[in-house]
């Protein structure tokens, strides 16, 4: 859960991130995919929730693979496969 510090509203942020990747990742170029993975990684870096920590580590893993030469289409598939386990 993400809790806004300003208004105390809580929302399920992982579900939002999942939806964004499912609808947009296939259209992103390498630069955009890395940028989005980096944003998600930064958001969930300090997560105390196991799902958030797992998402953080998956983003880090995929970014490292992209830096190693993995094609963005394959990288997008990896992150989408990760999200298949989240409902």
SULKA-V309950 format. One record per residue. N is the residue number from 1. RES is the residue in three letters. SS is DSSP state (hx for helix, st for strand, lp for the rest). Layout:
N&RES&SS + N&RES&SS
This chain:
1&UNK&lp + 2&UNK&st + 3&UNK&st + 4&UNK&lp + 5&UNK&lp + 6&UNK&lp + 7&UNK&lp + 8&UNK&lp + 9&UNK&lp + 10&UNK&st + 11&UNK&st + 12&UNK&lp + 13&UNK&hx + 14&UNK&hx + 15&UNK&hx + 16&UNK&hx + 17&UNK&hx + 18&UNK&hx + 19&UNK&hx + 20&UNK&hx + 21&UNK&hx + 22&UNK&hx + 23&UNK&hx + 24&UNK&hx + 25&UNK&hx + 26&UNK&hx + 27&UNK&hx + 28&UNK&lp + 29&UNK&lp + 30&UNK&hx + 31&UNK&hx + 32&UNK&hx + 33&UNK&hx + 34&UNK&hx + 35&UNK&hx + 36&UNK&hx + 37&UNK&hx + 38&UNK&hx + 39&UNK&hx + 40&UNK&hx + 41&UNK&hx + 42&UNK&hx + 43&UNK&hx + 44&UNK&hx + 45&UNK&lp + 46&UNK&lp + 47&UNK&lp + 48&UNK&lp + 49&UNK&lp + 50&UNK&hx + 51&UNK&hx + 52&UNK&hx + 53&UNK&hx + 54&UNK&hx + 55&UNK&hx + 56&UNK&hx + 57&UNK&hx + 58&UNK&hx + 59&UNK&hx + 60&UNK&hx + 61&UNK&hx + 62&UNK&hx + 63&UNK&hx + 64&UNK&hx + 65&UNK&hx + 66&UNK&hx + 67&UNK&hx + 68&UNK&lp + 69&UNK&lp + 70&UNK&lp + 71&UNK&lp + 72&UNK&hx + 73&UNK&hx + 74&UNK&hx + 75&UNK&hx + 76&UNK&hx + 77&UNK&hx + 78&UNK&hx + 79&UNK&hx + 80&UNK&hx + 81&UNK&hx + 82&UNK&hx + 83&UNK&hx + 84&UNK&lp + 85&UNK&lp + 86&UNK&lp + 87&UNK&lp
